[in-house]
């Protein structure tokens, strides 16, 4: 799957694009664009990749993705006749109201949100998320001026709320097409083989690199080692299975690539700060 730069063009007179995306399975590959993107998931689940963050998503997931930040949503299971993936996507340029609009109008909090959104931003408060969700659903029903007002309301609420940034602090969008193609290969290989053991040499071969060159390349692009990335991806998969299935912890450990239950428990506690059993109980 080739990574894409996507050209987004609003209709004449429109300052933003608001659309419903309905598919059996989300089909957009890892991609980027200069516009910011607010995505609300209404149906389906899987993994979302934003910058160097890989986390589970499900209905109600709401994320603001910054300009030129690589992102895509990958569904858990193959598409079938009964599959349904539905999202509302709102896209707008950083200066859709002109240069320095937010600074000049006393809205530095929105300016800060926009500037930091390259890491991907989500909300911690479920009540705030619910409020913004209502406004995003309404944005599909109104005309141009009201759309703009609603987006300003959404950004104002978002920026004043407790925000969780998804990618690591050192992450910066990379604009080289080669980087996107390479990282897309890595992400897809890892996610498709999450229950298997990984040989770094196999992945290095995918990119036509030596093991040492790949390790250096991956660390430079993601601010983490490949081992850290694999572990975080496996634990993310385990969290989803703990929340969404009744499988035993041993089964989930095996499906997430851990052959040792004690090692799985150790790694899970280190990253999540809960044991798998307590995580399932709480969530």
Secondary structure, DSSP 8 states (H G I E B T S, - for coil): ---EE------TT-SEEEEEEEESS----SEE-SSEEEEEEEE--EEEEETTEEEEE-TT-EEEE-TT--EEEEESS---TT--EEEEEEEE-TTTT-TTHHHHTT-HHHHHHHHHGGG-EEES-HHHHHHHHHHHHHHTTS-HHHHHHHHHHHHHHHHTS-EEE-S-TT------HHHHHHHHHHHHHHHHTTTS---HHHHHHHTT--HHHHHHHHHHHHSS-HHHHHHHHHHHHHHHHHHH----HHHHHHHTT-S-HHHHHHHHHHHHSS-HHHHHHH-
